[in-house]
């Protein structure tokens, strides 16, 4: 199974946990790939940090007004931007690749405005991270 499909599986698990208010572990099918499981668990572990970043860049939107699927898409992409080594033993996806996959997922599964919304938040977050990284060097 391709990494992009595994990322989508993580997004769906997170979406179900969020929407149904179920423990994340109960949303995984028995045959869930380890990458999917670890990615989703890491998103959940870093969720306060990810949500703060989403809130900061979602101009005019509160976190609870963002559709649950879009929140899950944003959280997965942001985890990979902030913590590229979150899944041990895996080659990190380049930041632009994480954004592209998130936008493509939003195009396929969300409303017409979602891809632009997702892209805008992720691009702003990436700019912030790069400015921060430049300031630290």
Secondary structure, DSSP 8 states (H G I E B T S, - for coil): --HHHHHHHHHHHHHHHHHHT--GGGGS-TT--HHHHHHHHHHHHTHHHHHHHHHHHSTT--GGGS-HHHHHHHHHHHHHHH-TTSSTTS----HHHHHHHHHHHHHHHS-TTHHHHHHHHHHHHHHHHHHHHHHH-
